[in-house]
Amino acid sequence: MSLSYHIITYGCQMNVHDSEVMAGLLEDLGYTRALESEEADLIILNTCCVRETAEERVLGKLGELQRLRWSNDDLIIVVAGCLGQQPGAAERLGGRAGFVDVVMGTHNLYRLPELVKEARARREAGGGPLVEVWPEHVEVREGLPVRRERGVRAWVTIMYGCDSFCSYCIVPYVRGRERSRRPESIRREVAGLVGEGYREVVLLGQNVNSYGRDLGRDGTGPTFAGLLRDLDRVEGLARVRYTTSHPRNFTDDIIEAVAEGQRICENFHLPAQSGSTRVLAKMNRGYSREDYLSLLERIRRRIPGAAFSTDLIVGFPGETEADFQDTLDLVREARFDSAFTFAYSPRRGTPAADAPDQIEPEVKQARLARLIEVQNQVSLEVNQGYVGREVEVLVEGAAEKDPRLAAGRTRTNKLTLLTPPRDLTPANLVGREVRVSIERARTWSLEGRAIG
């Protein structure tokens, strides 16, 4: 009898891709995918711990799964990902969800099949939960199977870990130090994805600018700009995107690679985190407000029409009203197309969590609301500048709310809803790059009509 699995994913795109790898590993083992938790013999929670609310959501989901565990003695429950890697997490899980069978971290992802087999053997023998969390990575494993959703876009991890150690961030502690994949392996994977029909790849890393540093400490190793140029030559590929870039080491060579490339999108995600130089120093970001704005100016000068998105945190320990006003002013001056905005959330084990000058929750929430209001106005104004223009849209499928319309994204990552040409349906356009005349703009999307 075939066994089935169901994966619940929390967090960033890295976690999404890790779940695709776990699905591939399980399907190689003979498992089939279950669409619902109730139908599965194996449930995996691929967790995030970047924010406190993420951890609480995972624990809440485990509470919901407890009844399934009681009604199915054969059900195996695995907690994987960043939460397991956090110090003390296994003990907290044991205290609040003792029915979990496996707790594993981020460094031993490829060990999932062996851990599941061992967990089943332990269950039959009356043993307890299996905890395998490695404190450090061992090696970068290439060639792991991946079970992706069919579509236009595919995620491709190019590196793991982070060496930045921002004072608020748990990622270096749960993902480890930076490790890069070999460029030839990445190119081979991307070429294979093109052969499978994918049109766009998104390169993933906690800080893609640092790609290759660990492969050649003397400066002779691969670079991110070099990787972009290499992938820009892959025939049949329509677009290359990447995330995330740290403003501190976004080099002019990367700017040139994007400017010269045919397939590399002119969309830059550059997390600013704050508009206050004083707060940036406390965050250990390694740049000032002026440095950040200078980087945007250099990109815009070389690549007119480039689009910018960012991450912003309000309520960081010690942030004054003047510091917050600096962030609002940065949004107005930088003219971000969009922003992911957050109220600061202390994470156990990071320096900022122990800072004495924590901000009251109601102050953080009030600042967050004000920031969102300013950014939404800027986003709408930027999008209104597209009305009357023609843009290239890579169609991904039918619009969610109106299946008569097609939906896709511009090279600058604008969600665009479009009326197909006469006698064509959205399904006819999937995977195609379509010229679209923009007729309306909203805060988070554009609307228009296909040309020709």
Buried (B, 14 or more C-beta within 10 A) or exposed (E): EEBBBBBBBBBBEBBBBBBBBBBBBBBEBEBEBBEEBBEBBBBBBBBBBBBEEBBEBBBEBBEEBBEBBEEEEEBBBBBBBBBBBBEEBBEEBBEEBEBBBBBBBBBBBBBBBEBBEBBBEBBEEEEEBBBBBBEEBEEBEEEBBBBBEEBBBBBBBBBBBBEBEBBBBBBBBBBBEBBBBBBEEBBEBBBEBBEEEBBBBBBBBBBBBBBBBBBEEEEEBBBBBBBBBBBBEBEEBBBBBBBBBBBBBBEEEBBBBBBEBEBBBBBBBBBBBBBBBBBBBBBBBBBBBEBBBEBBEEBBEBBEEBBBBBBBBBBBBBBEEEBBBBBBBBBEEBBBBBBEBBBBBBBBBBBBBEBEEBBEEEBBEBBBEBBBEBBBEBBEEBBBEBBEEEBBBBBBBBBEEEEEBBBBBBBBBBBBBBBBBEEBEBEEBBBBBBBBBBBEBEBEBBBBEBEE
